Amino acid sequence: MTALLVVLGAVIGAPLRLLADRLATARRGPGSVLGTLTVNVVGSAVLGVLLGAGDLSPAVIALVGTGFCGSLTTFSTFGADVVRLVEERAVLRAAGYLAGSVLLSVGVAALGWVAVR
């Protein structure tokens, strides 16, 4: 049952991630990191709220935390974006994206957790 809940959450999260990337590319052009940044920050906020809520059932954690948030967010694309920016000699942009992504994602996760406590 848990695996099915993870899959159901991913059925929602994965297409939203794709949509965010496509919207960012359409608005900002190829190579935009805005889609990845957006899904990572949103997913971190949702997970922070979820885990801060406390006594949730393992089913909710599997569905929303692992399935939805896990398929919405993407560390691999984030890492590839940073490497690509460095290869393009956009080192300051890469450093800003790296620091901004980590600070924003961890920050909103913490804020979400604190907000529901």
Steps between C-alpha positions, in 0.01 A plus 500: 500500500781744582659459158167576334465820703849610395409436136174694536686798644755481220221501241425855613851625583686386189272670245502820708879495490494459122247782468714733713807429286308556177347825625841628611654409165214662309529823701873524558648291219701178489733447793275677750539374855179664622286187460737286703541769764123540528419131541782449750386792716131406481574134574717596795227722641236228463727242663585739784131557572424129472774393739433788736137397529606212719289192544406433140439149384773313312258494205494881479878516528532243219246674276598863549854490639660221302274482195400859429796691644750237389389514139444876494844596628823415327849505638649341188375773267611763749851351501507475120386863472785617724755301298358630170521860621863450604579343163342804333736714710207652689673429830340783697156399377577137591614601848193718550270222383676248725490718810153638429350157438641350817415797719149541360417129508629442851352830614148430377514146636591639841235773478235246401598274785494786753174643363301187577664426835 
